[in-house]
């Protein structure tokens, strides 16, 4: 199949979709695990109390998890 001048196989497209769904599932599971581990309500701390430090920690966790998922997908 020709798409924007590049050859795209159906298998490659299907693999990308599957890896994306697995990566999103890992993200959601990781976020729920960190919410369970912390002794306070993460949403309340970030939204209501404007806890910037916790926002940075959660953002760093998400970026670290993204790097791990991306390296696992790329091999």
C-alpha positions as CSV (number, residue, x, y, z in Angstrom):
1,X,0.0,0.0,0.0
2,X,1.4,3.4,-0.9
3,X,0.9,6.2,1.6
4,X,2.5,9.6,1.2
5,X,5.3,8.1,-0.9
6,X,6.2,5.4,1.7
7,X,5.4,1.8,1.5
8,X,3.3,0.8,4.5
9,X,2.6,-2.9,5.1
10,X,-0.6,-4.0,6.9
11,X,1.5,-6.1,9.3
12,X,3.6,-3.1,10.3
13,X,0.5,-1.0,10.8
14,X,-1.1,-3.7,12.9
15,X,2.0,-4.2,15.0
16,X,2.2,-0.5,15.6
17,X,-1.4,-0.4,16.8
18,X,-0.9,-3.4,19.1
19,X,2.3,-2.0,20.6
20,X,0.5,1.4,21.1
21,X,-2.3,-0.3,23.0
22,X,0.1,-2.3,25.1
23,X,2.1,0.9,25.9
24,X,-1.1,2.7,26.9
25,X,-2.1,-0.2,29.1
26,X,1.3,-0.1,30.8
27,X,0.9,3.7,31.3
28,X,-2.5,3.3,32.9
29,X,-1.4,0.4,35.1
30,X,1.8,2.3,36.2
31,X,-0.2,5.4,37.1
32,X,-2.7,3.4,39.2
33,X,0.2,1.6,41.0
34,X,1.8,4.9,41.9
35,X,-1.6,6.3,43.1
36,X,-1.9,3.2,45.3
37,X,1.6,3.4,46.7
38,X,1.4,7.1,47.7
39,X,-0.3,7.6,51.1
40,X,-2.3,10.6,49.9
41,X,-4.7,11.6,47.1
42,X,-2.6,12.5,44.1
43,X,-5.4,14.4,42.3
44,X,-6.3,16.5,45.4
45,X,-2.6,17.3,46.0
46,X,-2.0,18.5,42.4
47,X,-5.3,20.1,41.6
48,X,-6.6,21.6,44.9
49,X,-3.4,22.1,46.9
50,X,-1.3,23.2,43.8
51,X,1.6,20.9,44.9
52,X,4.2,21.7,42.2
53,X,6.8,19.2,43.6
54,X,4.3,16.3,43.3
55,X,3.5,17.4,39.8
56,X,7.1,17.3,38.8
57,X,7.5,13.8,40.4
58,X,4.5,12.4,38.6
59,X,5.7,14.0,35.3
60,X,9.1,12.5,35.8
61,X,7.5,9.1,36.5
62,X,5.5,9.3,33.3
63,X,8.5,10.3,31.2
64,X,10.6,7.5,32.7
65,X,7.8,5.0,31.9
66,X,7.6,6.4,28.4
67,X,11.3,5.8,27.8
68,X,11.0,2.3,29.1
69,X,8.0,1.5,26.9
70,X,9.6,3.1,23.8
71,X,12.8,1.1,24.2
72,X,10.9,-2.1,24.8
73,X,8.9,-1.5,21.6
74,X,11.9,-0.6,19.4
75,X,13.8,-3.6,20.6
